[in-house]
Amino acid sequence: MKSIIIFCGIMLTVYIAYRIYKYQTLDNGLDQLVRDGAVILDVRTEKEFKMGHISESKNFSLGTIRERYTELDPAKTYITVCSHGLRSVKVETILKEKGFKKVYNGGAWSDLKKKLDLKSSENQINTNN
């Protein structure tokens, strides 16, 4: 029983830390990076990617990134996304270890998609006024 309580406490702490990290760092300026030409790397599996993804995103799963990173241009800006934001952090770290300088964690792909859609709608409203 004690180990279950400890495990639940650890999981809660990790979740809270992630949510704080997400709100403080992940959302800052990612939509502008996309408008400036950043490539969105969806690091979920191919099956997950086929179920839904951000248009124009590239699918490089976490399991293949160590072999496939050579297909990427180190001079470009990349935003990594996945289902919850954990795999994207791992890929961000791997790419930075491989010498990529402009890599950002976009967290959950669905959250970034909503943010991009919202900004797109706001821009259309501002253009029409």
Rosetta silent file (secondary structure, phi, psi, omega in degrees, C-alpha in Angstrom):
SEQUENCE: MKSIIIFCGIMLTVYIAYRIYKYQTLDNGLDQLVRDGAVILDVRTEKEFKMGHISESKNFSLGTIRERYTELDPAKTYITVCSHGLRSVKVETILKEKGFKKVYNGGAWSDLKKKLDLKSSENQINTNN
SCORE:     score description
SCORE:     0.000 S_00000001
   1 L     0.000  -42.094 -179.394    0.000    0.000    0.000 S_00000001
   2 H   -62.097  -40.767 -179.157    2.806    2.401    0.876 S_00000001
   3 H   -67.163  -32.817  177.203    4.503    1.831   -2.482 S_00000001
   4 H   -66.216  -42.079  178.728    1.255    2.579   -4.328 S_00000001
   5 H   -64.592  -42.917  178.186    0.919    5.902   -2.491 S_00000001
   6 H   -62.412  -45.532  179.152    4.541    6.782   -3.262 S_00000001
   7 H   -59.345  -46.449  179.587    4.068    5.855   -6.925 S_00000001
   8 H   -62.667  -38.686  177.213    0.909    7.977   -7.172 S_00000001
   9 H   -63.138  -42.344  178.353    2.716   10.883   -5.513 S_00000001
  10 H   -64.584  -45.030 -179.489    5.579   10.653   -7.990 S_00000001
  11 H   -63.208  -40.639  178.283    3.203   10.486  -10.945 S_00000001
  12 H   -64.267  -42.561  178.560    1.260   13.502   -9.680 S_00000001
  13 H   -62.168  -44.184  178.892    4.483   15.470   -9.200 S_00000001
  14 H   -62.607  -43.927 -179.618    5.670   14.620  -12.732 S_00000001
  15 H   -62.969  -45.688  179.827    2.308   15.612  -14.185 S_00000001
  16 H   -63.625  -42.709  178.583    2.221   18.943  -12.343 S_00000001
  17 H   -61.192  -42.165  178.870    5.815   19.707  -13.340 S_00000001
  18 H   -63.221  -45.252 -178.574    4.993   18.975  -16.987 S_00000001
  19 H   -62.731  -40.649  176.700    1.906   21.196  -16.944 S_00000001
  20 H   -63.421  -46.396  178.065    3.872   24.077  -15.416 S_00000001
  21 H   -58.330  -44.708 -178.265    6.656   23.587  -17.976 S_00000001
  22 H   -60.247  -49.538 -176.676    4.104   23.487  -20.791 S_00000001
  23 H   -70.829  -27.176 -178.515    2.385   26.693  -19.823 S_00000001
  24 H   -87.743  -29.695 -172.338    5.620   28.575  -19.158 S_00000001
  25 H  -125.873  -34.682 -171.126    7.704   27.501  -22.115 S_00000001
  26 H   -70.381  -36.780 -172.576    6.001   25.453  -24.804 S_00000001
  27 L   -83.051  -11.707 -172.692    3.433   27.952  -25.987 S_00000001
  28 L   -72.588  102.506  170.853    5.706   30.969  -26.289 S_00000001
  29 L    78.809    7.509 -178.353    6.036   31.948  -29.935 S_00000001
  30 H   -65.688  -37.739  178.833    5.573   28.532  -31.567 S_00000001
  31 H   -62.405  -37.044  177.335    2.873   29.855  -33.880 S_00000001
  32 H   -67.742  -39.930  177.034    5.265   32.569  -35.059 S_00000001
  33 H   -60.183  -40.117  178.351    7.991   29.968  -35.671 S_00000001
  34 H   -64.832  -44.787  177.887    5.548   28.010  -37.837 S_00000001
  35 H   -61.472  -29.983  179.793    4.639   31.159  -39.790 S_00000001
  36 L   -85.406    4.065  173.819    8.371   31.754  -40.256 S_00000001
  37 L   105.407   10.280  178.377    8.800   28.292  -41.821 S_00000001
  38 L   -62.410  145.392  178.531    9.550   25.955  -38.914 S_00000001
  39 E   -94.089  129.922  177.418    9.032   22.278  -39.701 S_00000001
  40 E   -90.834  119.396  177.400    6.712   20.380  -37.357 S_00000001
  41 E  -100.536  111.888  176.732    8.110   16.931  -36.555 S_00000001
  42 E   -89.573  113.482 -171.568    5.415   14.575  -35.323 S_00000001
  43 L   -99.196   17.388  174.462    7.338   11.899  -33.406 S_00000001
  44 L   -78.443  173.647  178.021    4.444    9.516  -32.834 S_00000001
  45 L   -67.787  163.763  179.312    4.222    6.158  -34.565 S_00000001
  46 H   -60.380  -39.330  179.336    3.068    5.987  -38.166 S_00000001
  47 H   -62.836  -45.125  177.840   -0.240    4.484  -37.032 S_00000001
  48 H   -62.723  -41.500 -179.078   -0.848    7.352  -34.565 S_00000001
  49 H   -61.047  -41.489 -179.505    0.119    9.890  -37.245 S_00000001
  50 H   -66.428  -24.842 -179.688   -2.408    8.425  -39.691 S_00000001
  51 H   -74.262  -18.166  178.831   -5.172    8.811  -37.101 S_00000001
  52 L   161.869  141.527  179.880   -4.678   12.598  -37.126 S_00000001
  53 L  -163.644  170.808  176.303   -1.922   15.184  -37.416 S_00000001
  54 L   -78.163  131.541  179.206   -1.143   18.810  -38.212 S_00000001
  55 L   -59.271  145.276 -179.048   -1.154   19.394  -41.957 S_00000001
  56 L    74.816   -1.286  177.943    2.320   19.792  -43.425 S_00000001
  57 L   -76.711  155.955  179.606    3.921   18.060  -40.411 S_00000001
  58 E  -107.515  138.747 -178.610    6.549   15.362  -41.005 S_00000001
  59 E   -98.575  108.971  174.767    6.359   11.976  -39.279 S_00000001
  60 L  -128.350   94.621 -174.014    9.679   10.895  -37.719 S_00000001
  61 L   -65.346  153.750  177.807    8.836    8.478  -34.907 S_00000001
  62 L   -54.044  -38.420 -178.010   10.903    8.414  -31.729 S_00000001
  63 L   -66.959  -19.027 -177.771   11.895    4.838  -32.563 S_00000001
  64 L  -113.759   -4.407 -171.255   13.487    5.854  -35.881 S_00000001
  65 H   -62.998  -34.036 -179.460   14.881    9.316  -35.147 S_00000001
  66 H   -66.777  -25.458  176.669   18.427    8.134  -34.365 S_00000001
  67 H   -92.147  -34.205 -171.343   18.664    6.620  -37.846 S_00000001
  68 H   -94.025   -6.011 -176.256   16.594    9.169  -39.762 S_00000001
  69 H   -59.200  -23.643 -179.979   17.911   12.452  -38.326 S_00000001
  70 H   -67.803  -15.249  176.943   20.309   12.649  -41.288 S_00000001
  71 H   -78.538  -10.593 -177.399   17.275   13.314  -43.498 S_00000001
  72 L   -96.627  151.456  179.012   16.759   16.615  -41.656 S_00000001
  73 L   -93.764  114.102 -178.468   18.499   19.915  -42.386 S_00000001
  74 L   -60.851  -17.227 -179.391   20.343   21.191  -39.276 S_00000001
  75 L   -81.496  -16.261 -178.675   19.931   24.772  -40.530 S_00000001
  76 L   -84.766  164.908  176.178   16.122   24.607  -40.336 S_00000001
  77 L   -97.266  134.577 -179.036   13.930   25.210  -37.302 S_00000001
  78 E  -124.987  142.616  172.900   12.007   22.206  -35.953 S_00000001
  79 E  -120.086  119.195 -178.987    9.114   21.877  -33.530 S_00000001
  80 E   -91.899  137.596  177.352    8.661   18.384  -32.104 S_00000001
  81 E  -137.037  156.546  175.540    5.178   17.141  -31.174 S_00000001
  82 E  -151.400 -154.732 -176.955    3.657   13.872  -29.994 S_00000001
  83 L   -80.006  -36.516 -177.737    0.516   12.767  -28.178 S_00000001
  84 L  -127.990  -13.894  179.265    1.291   14.241  -24.724 S_00000001
  85 L   109.500   -3.632 -178.280    4.646   16.002  -25.001 S_00000001
  86 H   -84.305  -45.639  178.488    6.971   13.390  -23.488 S_00000001
  87 H   -66.078  -34.972 -179.585    8.333   11.767  -26.652 S_00000001
  88 H   -64.981  -32.462  175.624    8.764   15.183  -28.233 S_00000001
  89 H   -65.234  -41.837  179.598   11.058   16.207  -25.349 S_00000001
  90 H   -62.771  -44.373  179.959   13.186   13.107  -25.995 S_00000001
  91 H   -66.920  -39.126  176.137   13.450   13.858  -29.718 S_00000001
  92 H   -56.201  -46.027  179.694   14.282   17.500  -28.993 S_00000001
  93 H   -64.101  -44.818 -179.649   17.154   16.305  -26.789 S_00000001
  94 H   -60.556  -47.074 -178.726   18.380   13.760  -29.354 S_00000001
  95 H   -64.328  -38.311  177.517   18.421   16.326  -32.164 S_00000001
  96 H   -65.870  -36.509  175.673   20.269   18.847  -30.015 S_00000001
  97 H   -64.105  -28.556 -179.708   22.836   16.153  -29.173 S_00000001
  98 L   -86.323    2.792  174.714   23.255   15.632  -32.938 S_00000001
  99 L   102.760    2.303  177.338   24.084   19.310  -33.416 S_00000001
 100 L   -74.714  132.293 -175.905   20.704   20.814  -34.281 S_00000001
 101 L   -97.641  -33.279 -173.163   20.463   24.303  -32.767 S_00000001
 102 L  -110.421   75.853  178.188   16.866   25.363  -33.483 S_00000001
 103 E  -126.711  130.783 -177.662   14.664   22.626  -32.021 S_00000001
 104 E  -129.230  145.665  177.125   11.649   23.369  -29.833 S_00000001
 105 E   -87.342  121.046  178.970    9.218   21.122  -28.005 S_00000001
 106 E   -95.419   -1.649  178.981    5.674   21.755  -29.155 S_00000001
 107 E    73.551 -140.187 -179.281    4.094   19.320  -26.691 S_00000001
 108 E   -74.048  132.468 -177.583    0.903   17.567  -27.715 S_00000001
 109 H   -60.073  -37.209 -178.123    0.175   17.864  -31.431 S_00000001
 110 H   -66.728  -35.512  177.235   -3.520   18.482  -30.787 S_00000001
 111 H   -67.133  -43.724  179.282   -2.746   21.428  -28.482 S_00000001
 112 H   -65.771  -39.631  178.223   -0.412   23.001  -31.031 S_00000001
 113 H   -59.932  -45.548  178.686   -2.979   22.435  -33.797 S_00000001
 114 H   -59.943  -42.901 -179.530   -5.647   24.220  -31.746 S_00000001
 115 H   -65.078  -42.370  179.035   -3.281   27.114  -31.103 S_00000001
 116 H   -65.796  -41.531  177.963   -2.338   27.373  -34.782 S_00000001
 117 H   -63.358  -41.460  179.159   -5.999   27.193  -35.838 S_00000001
 118 H   -63.159  -46.482  179.754   -6.904   29.885  -33.289 S_00000001
 119 H   -63.730  -38.516  178.463   -4.113   32.196  -34.464 S_00000001
 120 H   -62.707  -42.051  178.345   -5.117   31.579  -38.081 S_00000001
 121 H   -65.430  -41.668  179.105   -8.716   32.542  -37.274 S_00000001
 122 H   -62.748  -41.930 -179.581   -7.574   35.659  -35.419 S_00000001
 123 H   -64.813  -38.005  178.659   -5.385   36.689  -38.352 S_00000001
 124 H   -66.401  -40.017  179.084   -8.299   36.244  -40.799 S_00000001
 125 H   -64.830  -44.185  179.858  -10.553   38.389  -38.588 S_00000001
 126 H   -65.182  -34.433 -179.926   -7.876   41.103  -38.322 S_00000001
 127 H   -71.305  -33.755 -179.084   -7.307   41.058  -42.080 S_00000001
 128 H   -76.856  -17.307 -177.842  -11.006   41.435  -42.790 S_00000001
 129 L   -83.908    0.000    0.000  -11.361   44.470  -40.500 S_00000001
